[in-house]
Amino acid sequence: MAASTPPSSTGSTKLDGMVQKASANTPEKLSGIALYSRFALAGAICCSVTHGGLTPVDVVKTRIQLDPVTYNKGLVGGFRQVIKNEGYGALATGFGPTAAGYFLQGAFKFGGYELFKQQCINYLGYETASNNRTAVYLASSALAEFFADIALCPLEATRIRLVSDPSFASGLLSGFGKIYKQEGVGAFYSGFGPILFKQVPYTMAKFVVYEKVAEAVYQRVDKSKTSDGMQTVINLGSGLMAGFAAALVSQPADTMLSKINKTKGLPRESTTSRLIKIARELGLRGSYTGIGARLFMVGTLTAGQFAIYGDIKKFLGATGGVEIAK
């Protein structure tokens, strides 16, 4: 008696061989922890590399915000002043906490964004989520950033203390330990309110604008026929627009964050009262001090982040995410 044909067989040995070969060349779509851990790793790398690489710009931007009377010659002039007064090494101040802090933040931000976006799709259904995708982008990015800031805040407080007072400590570990010993755990989160006020609107604007710009481009260009290099260029352009929008939205809170982390508060002075006092002192114009440097910095790093994130996702095989753009 002849052997029965396997259920998956086409009945033709030649066709079966072609099907098996095609299946072997098709990458398996990941899901669950395998997928979202890759999203998180890609996000961690892209944020750490871009923020770490732009540490010199951040040093100058922070000096302009904290001491606008001295550093009043713009971004390029600020670089010259820092180098003249403190040497080239001063431009790397805070590199350790910046790279470490944004590695953690990037993992929670990008991994969390993809996770919460998928949860919204699961809850609402694909069609409803797609029709209300702007709301999905906003909610997903806000939730992701909240958890990311819990991880970032202690390291950001250490970075700002090192940049504002280079003599405070020699680096990340010594600075972190000194703040903990002298002021306690609460000092690391004295800027948690401002960092949420800064980072949540920043991230919401960042992801929404990126998604919308990329969607507009792919309505005119067939993504399935676009080369990897062109997709990277599209990610760069979309990220640049997203960065400009995010910088403008979050600049006042960024200035307040730099101010509140510069020095300790008065005894029994609450964070809220400190924020109100700083806001009154700054005014609207003062809150946008250093916006030129920050537009350059945020535009550049956001463009880089989305380009690197997209390329690392492809490299890691993180292709299982659901897109709701039309």
N, C-alpha and C positions, 0 to 999 in steps of 0.2 A: 504493500500500500504506500502511495507517495506521501511525502511529508506535507502537511498543510501549510499554506502561505501565512506568514506572520501578519497579524492585524495591521501593522504599520507599513507593510509592503505594498508597493504599487502593482506587483505582479510581474514586473520587469526587473531583471537583475541590473541592467544598465541604468535604468531610472532610479532604482534604489541606491546605487552607488553615488549618483549625482546628488540625490537628496541628502545622503549622509555627509557628503563633502561640504555641501552648502551649510548644513547645520553645524558642522565643526568650525566653519569660518565665521559664524554669527556669534558675536559676543553675548554671553549670558547676562541678562539684566539682573542687577542686584536689588535687594530689598532689605528692610529691617535694619538691624545694627550694622550689617556689612555695608549697606549703602550710606547710612547717615554718619557713620564713623569716618567714611571717606569724604563726605561733605565737610565734616568738622575739621579734618586734617587739612584739606585744601584751603578752608577758610583761615585756619591758624597760620599756615605758611604765608598766604598772600598778605594777611594783615601784619604779621611780624616783619616780613621782608620790606614792605612798603613804609610802615611807620618807622622801623629801625633805620632804613636808608635815608629818611627825611629828618632824622634827629637834628642835624645842623639848622635846618629851616625852623624846626619847632623851638630850638633854643633861642633863636633871634626873635621869633614871634612872641614867645613868652616874655622875653626881656622888654619888648616894645609895650606889651600889655601891662607889665608890672611897674615899669619906670619910663613912661612916655616922655617925661621931661628930658631925660638923658638920651634915650634912644628915639630920636625924633627925625631921623633922616631916611625913613623907609626901609625896605627889606635889604637892598644892596648896601645902603649906608650902615644899617645895623650889623651886617656881616663884618664890614670893615672896622666898626667900633669894637666888636667883641674880639676880633683877631688882634687889633692894636693893643687893647687893654689887657687881654688875658691869654693871647696866643691861640694857635689853631686847635690845640687840645680841648679848649673850652667848648668848641662846637660839637664835641661828642659827649658832653655832659648829659647824663640821664639815658644813655643808650641802653644800658642793662635793663632797667625797669620798663623802658619803652618796648624793647623787643620781647621781653617776657610777658609783660602785661597784655600786649596786643596779640600775642600768640594765644593766650587763654581767651581773650575777648573775641578774637576771630573765630575760634572753634565754636563758641556758644552762639555768636551772631549768625554766621553763615549756616552752620549745622542746624541751629535752632530755627532759622528762617525757613529752611527747606522742610523741616519736621512740622512746624506749625502750619505751613502752607498746605502740606498733605493732610493734616488733621482737619483743616477747614474744608478741604475738598471732600474728605470722608463724611464730615458732618452735614454739609450743605448739599452734597451731590455735585457731580462734575458740571452739569449745565448751569445750575444756580451759581456755583463758584465762579465759573467763567463769565457769566453775565454781570457779576459783582466783583470782578477781579481786583479792582482798585481797593475796595474795602478789605479783601483778603490779603493783599500785599501790605496794607497799612497795619492790620491787626497782627499778622505774622511777624513783621519786622519789629513792632513795638514789644511784643512778648519776648522775642529772641533777645532784643537789646536789654531788657530789664534783667534777665539772668546773666547776660554778658557783663553788665556793669557791676554786678556783685563780685565777679572775679577780677575785674579791672581796677576797681576803686583803690585798693591798698597800694598797688603798684603805681598808679597815676599820682596818688598823693606823695609817694616817695620821689617820683620823677620831678614833680613841680618843686618840692623842697630842695632837691639837688640843683636844679637849674636856677632857682631864685637865690640860693645861697650856696655857691660851690664849696665853701669851707665847711658846710654842715657835715659832710661825710665823704668818704673816698669812692663809694659806689653803691650798688643795689643792696647787697647784704648788710653792709655797715649802716647805711641810711635807714633801711627797713628796721633793723634791730634797734637803732637809736630812737626812732619814733615810738616803737613799741615800748621800750624801756622807760622813756621819759614821759610819754603822754597816754600810753595804753592803746587798746584795740580801737576805741572810739575815734581816735585821731585819724585812723585810716579811712573812716567813713564820714568824717565831718563834711566832706564834699560830695556825699552820695546824692543828696538832693539836687545840687547843681549839675552833677554829672548825668543824672537822669534827665534833668531839664534840658541839658545840652545834647546828650547822645540819643535819646528816644526820638525827638523830632528830626535830628540829623539822620538817623538810620531810616526812619519812615520816608523822608524825602529822598534819600539815597536809593533805596530799593524801588520805590514807586517810579521815580524819574528814569532810573535805569531800565526797568521793565517796559515802560511806555515808549522810550526812545528806541529800544531794541525791537519792540513790537512794530513800531512805525517803519523801521528799516526792513524788517522781514515781510512786511506786507507788500513791499516792492521788489524784494529779492527772495528767491526760492532758497530757503535755508538748507534743504536736502542737497542742493547742487552747489552750495557755497563751500569753498575750500577752507581748510583749517586756518590758514593764514588770514583769509578775509574775515572769518568769524572772530579771530583775535583782534583785528582792526575794528570791527563793529563793537566788540566788547570795550575796547579802549575809548572809542568815541562816545558810546553810551555812558560809560563810566565817568568821562570828563564832564558831560552835561550834568550827571547826577551829583558829582562832587561840587560843582559850582552852586547848585541849588541847596545842597546840604550845608555848605559853609555859610551861606547867607541866612538860612533859617536858624542855625545854632550858634552864631557868633556871640550874641549877648551872653548866653550861658557859659560859653568858653572863656570869656573874659572874667566873668564872676568866679568861675572855678579856679582860674589862676590866682585871683586875688584871695580867695578864702583859704587856699592851701599854702599861701606864701608865709603866713605867720599864724601863731596860736591865737585863739579867741580869748577874750577877757574871762575871768572867773565867773562861772554860772551863766555865761552868755550863750544863748541857744543858737543853733545853726540858722534858724529862721530869722532871728533878729539880726544876725550878722549879714545875711543875704539882703535883707531890706535896707540895712545901712549902706552896704556896698552899692546896691542899685541906685540909691539916692545920690551917692557921691559920684557915680559914673554918669548918669543920665543916658539918653539914647545915643548921643554922639560918642560919648566915652565908651559905651558898650561895644561900639564897632571899631575901637582902636585896634590896629594891626590887621584889618580885614584884607588888605592887599596881600600880605604875606600868607594869610590863611587861605585865600582863594587859590593862590598858586599851590600851596601845600596840599590842600584837600582835593583840588581838582586833579593834581598829579597823582596823588596816592590812590584816589578812588578809581581813576582810569587804570592804574597799574593793578589794583586789587582785582577788578573784574576780569582783566585780561589773564592774570596769573591764575585766578580761581577757575576760569573756564578751561585753561590748558591743563591744570593739575587734575581736574575732574575727569577729563578725557584720558589722561595718563593712568589714573587709578581705576578707570572703568566704571566711574560713577554715572551710569547712563539711565538709571531707573526712575528718575524723578518725573513727576507729572507736570506738564505745562498747561496753563489755562488761557494763554494769550490767543487771540483770534487772528 
